Structures are given as C-alpha cells and as structure tokens.
Amino acid sequence: MTPLTEKHAQLLKSNRALLLTFERLPVGAKLSAVGLALMLGVYSGITAIQGTASNRVQLCIRNKQALQCLDKAGKPYIMTEYHAEKWKANPNLIFHKQIPATNPHKALWMALAGCSFWIAGVGLRSLQNSERQLANYELLTEKRDLAKGQLAARTELLEDYRAMRIKEVQAEGDVEAVANDCAVVLKQCEVLGEADIRIAQMEAEEAVFEAETAGLSEDKKQEYIAFLRNQKNPFQLQLTGTQTFDGINNPSDKVESSTAAIIELSSNLEIARKIAARILNSLAGINTSIFLAGPTRTGKTRTLHKWLRDTKTRFPQAEIYVIAQKYEDFPGVPRNRIAIFDPLFPEESMKFLDEVYAKLQSRKSQPATEETYRNRPIKLILEDWFATHQCLVQKRNAQLWEDKASKLGSIATVGGQYNVGYFICTQTFNLASSGVADSNIRLNLALIAQGLVRTTSNDEEQGSYGVIEQLLNNQRVIASKDTRDKLTSDLKQLIPISMAEQTPVILSTIGNPVLGLMPEIELSFGGNQPSFDDVPTVPNSDISEQAGTPLDALGTGSQNPGTPYGTRAERISAMFEAIKAGTHQTPVFAPDSPLEHEEKLELAKLVIEQKLGLKKTIWVLWGVTRGGRNHQLFVEARKMLKNLKGISDSEDDLSEDDLDD
C-alpha cells in the first residue's frame, strides 16, 4: 500500500514494520507460517492446561486420636506448600507426604500459545486483505470481459443488419428498374397506338376537308375556313389564342390538338367533381368517426354543414352534440346541445364528450346487433379542435387531457359498432389530437383533408394545399407508394383549376384514397338558403298526382337504397318538417333523396300546397335556379311543375313574372 502522507509512512513503518515484512512474503510462505503458528499454539495450549505448576503437600487431620486423610467424598486433603507453611503451627494437622509439580513451566506454555495464535491471526488477516483486493480486481476483469463480449455481439448484429439492408435495397432497385422498363414499354405502346389513331383521324379529316372544298375558289375556301374557326369550342380560343390556316392544316396540331386536351380535361374535371360529390354524400351514412383537416377558409364549415344536414335528414332521431370555439349556427342542433369551449373551465366545457362517452358505455352494456342503432346515431362535433386541443394539452390540464383522450380513443375505435362517433373539424393534420395515435389509425377514422388558395378582393392569397400534401406523404395513412404518387400527380393537375375556379380540393381515405373537386354545396341547400318569407307566393291551384316523362328524366323515379327507417307517413312528415325548418339539404326529386318515388310525389304535393311561389318551389323540389348555366334545367323543372299541377302547355295559371324566361 502506497502511503498517502509522510506521517502515514512513519506510522506504517513504526506500527506495522513486522506486518509489512510479512505481507511481502509469498503466499506459500504466509500459509506455512500461519499453519506452523496454529499448530504451535494448539500444542502449547494443550500442554498449558495439563499438570500442575507448583509442588503440593498431602496432609491428615487428627480427630480423637485418629488420623483422617480423606474427606467425605473420599478425596485426600491437598494444599500448596505456601498454604502448608501457614498451617504448620496447628497441632491437629499432620503433613503426610509431598507431591512434586508435574508441569512447572505451565505459564511459559500459555504465553507461547497466545503468541502463536496472535501470529496466526495476523497472518490470516493479511491473507484476507490480499484476497479482498484480488476479488475487486477479478470483478473488474469480469465486467471488462462481459462488456467486450456485448460490444462484439452488437457489432456482429449490426454487420448482419447492414448486409441484409444492402440486399433489400439492391432487390428493391432491381424490381423498380424492371417496373420502370415495363412502364416505359407500355407507355411507348400507348403513345404509338394513340399516334396511329390520331394520324388516321388526321388523314380522314384531311380527306373530308379536301372533299368539302373540292371545286371551291380560294376566296370560298377562306370563308369556309373562317366558318370552321367560328364553330370551334369557345374555350379553345381562350386557351390557345387565335388560330391560323397553317395551324389548322398542321399535322402535329391535329395529333396533339388543344381540342382533344380540352375534352380530356373536361372529362377529368367531371370525374373529379363526381368523386367529391360521392364523398360528401357518403359521410352521413358511415358509422366511423370523421377527422376533417384543412387550413382556414378552405370550405371545412360547408362540408360540416352538409354532413350535419344530411345526417338530420336521413336520421331524424340522431343525437348531435357540439363543442366549438365560438358560437355559430349548426343547423338542426338545439342550442342546449352546443357548448362553447372556455379555457378557464375546460372540464365544464367538455361535458358533452363525457355524455357521449357515457351513452356509448350504456349501449355497450346492452345486447344489441349492428342494426339496433342504425337509425339512431350519436355524434359529437368538435369544431375548431386545434385551439381546444392546444388548451387541453397544457401542463396544468395534463390529467384532464389524459382522461378525454382515452374517451376519444374509445369512441373512435369501439363507437363505430354502436353508431357513436365524432366529427373533428380542425386546421392541422395532427392525429394525436383524435385520441388514437396508433399507426393503424386510418382503419378507425375517416380521414378527410381540404385545400384551397383563395384570392381576396385585394389580390391576397389565403389558405394552402399543405394538409393534403401531408396526408399524401404519410405512408401510415396511404400505404401504397404507387397510390401516393398517382394522387400527388392528380393534385398537381387539380390545383390550377381549383385556384382558377376558387373551388376546394378534397382528399378522402374512406375506402380507396381519392381526390376530388368540391361541387357547389349551395345548390343542395348549403350556404345561404332562402327562407320561406323571401319568396313570393302563388295563387292556389289543384294538384294532380300524375307525372310526365321529363319528371322521370330528372330522377323522380329513382329508388334510393338508403331509405330511412320508419313508416311511410313518418318519413314524409320528417322530410316536410325539415323543409319548413330550413334544415332539409337534399332536393325532393334529387337522385340521392332517401324517399321512394311515390313518397316524393306526396311530399311534392305538400310543398306545392305551401304556396311558396314558382322559384322557391322549383328550388325545393329540384334544387335549380333561374339564369346561368342552370337556366335550361329551370325551364324543364317549370314544365314538370306544370305537369304535377295538371296544367297543359297551352294553359297557364301562374303569374307572368314567374313564367318569364
């Protein structure tokens, strides 16, 4: 042991000089010394306890002229010489004989035994100290070897994983290369096929043009070309500018004509609008919870109101609750079921969530099938949920948010089986705020995103398409890379049209992920719906139950599989009350109306009897207005209204102002 200070060294040298000398001996010498000391100590101890150390004297006692040399136990009287000297003066004592000492060096043997045991103890202590130090070193060595083994195993595992990932990347690269080659070949075949078809069309058009202009003078040809130019699609003039004679006769212009591009674009836009309409019309019929995300001013409120009105129309017994950041109109929802979130009292503001959760637990505790609650949904609207969620996740509300998140998760994952769900309307794509942060969340939620860049009157742009792009880049929402790439390409094509028409783009993951271009929701009682008082009344007239062919052409004979439950009279009464209350969103004769054909006719009779006037009646029954692109539909609807009233084309009992085209 190395001394710490000079004083420490002096003490070691003075007090433990012998011990330090012993500690420098090898282990064998130490063990031999300890063994020898123990043997000597044991032998000395045994010798020390044997025999007597001094001489003794045996004596007798004179008793009535007789000698008594033994006591009652039969043992002789014996004492040391020292005591015998004191008793010599006593005449009754007679010293019989002297017994010499058997172990006169007894004290020396005892001292030798003590020294031997002390030496053995010191040696054992030294051995124990050395063993303790050695054990510490061995423990460190064992830990070092274990750490080296773990590092070696981890290095080997990382090398194996690296080799496996290299092989996977190589395999993926080979597969993508083969797929790209196949795609290139297919695209080349498609291009060649389309080119052959267009070239054939061009040759046919050239032949027709030559035949049509055969025998005409140059001036007549120019007049005929000018006539053809005027017959072109007016949208082509807006997109391509002024045409020339060379442009008409240019073969490349016919192979890749702007007219064909316009037709294809128009077809794609029509498909996109139909997809968006199908998404909006399907929201009210799904049992899963809905998560609608989109920046401010991208049409989320209109989508919410359409879902709300569709739900109230299809399911009059639906229970709908609202937790919003600000007071606004929620058509069909009583005011006592609308709560405005107060950051100072978050627990009280979330009472409707607790109520919906309690009703879910009540439905779970009762035996029921999926049909039991089909026409009695319970829905919770969480409007502007981003601000509410930001308040709930603050540190002071951590325990409250943990409870509410658990209830939201139960509603999202289990509530669909009992027709209990929520409709989150928020500005950001944050799935953790929905209460279910699992990677399989899209299996439990209907994820919808809307995007629009709106241009204000000051030429300022508001909104974005960022939320849609986030969903398209999230493989946990859309697992297939091919689907994400296709939708990304479709989004790039829809954005310019969306900005030009100021129409939102909608993305839905209900079923297969799709993109659509939002329709005009106002035409289906969305937006600003006129009240009954805003429309002039018409004179009373008789109503005929017969319908003409034009009526069937606009969908009055369609049978909707989504007819709500209840008797015929109950369905008609519920729809009529919704129309009078201004919460009915679907026109009576719309193809997606939940009524049967005969029910539509009965409801139409009730609407006509209200004397709403021509424009309002046509709006309620067919959802079209006078003028604009719907003017022709308005004319057809007016003819059908006359058929419903039993008025011939030559007769007219309506006011001239209403019938004026």
Secondary structure by P-SEA (a helix, b strand, c coil): cccccaaaaaaaaaccaaaaaaaaccaaaaaaaaaaaaaaaaaaaaaaaccccbbbbbbcccccccccccccccccccccaaaaaaacccccccccbbbbbcccaaaaaaaaaaaaaaaaaaaaaaaaaaaaaaaaaaaaaaaaaaaaaaaaaaaaaaaaaaaaaaaaaaaaaaaaaaaaaaaaaaaaaaaaaaaaaaaaaaaaaaaaaaaaaccccaaaaaaaaaaaaaaccaaaaacccccccccccccccccccaaaaaaaaaaaaaaaaaaaaaaaaacccccbbbbbbbccccaaaaaaaaaaaaaaaacccbbbbbbccbbbbbcccccccccccccccccccaaaaaaaaaaaaaaaaccccccccccbbbbbbbccaaaaaaaaacccaaaaaaaaaaaaaaaaaccccccbbbbbbbcccccccccccccccccccbbbbbbbbcccccccccccaaaaaaaaacccccccaaaaaaaaaaaaaaaaaaaaacbbbbbbcccccbbbbbccccccccccccccccbbbbcbbbbbccccaaaaaacccccccccccccaaaaaaaaaaaaaacccccccccccccccaaaaaaaaaaaaaccccaaaaaaaaccccccccaaaaaaaaaaaaaaaacccccccccccccccc
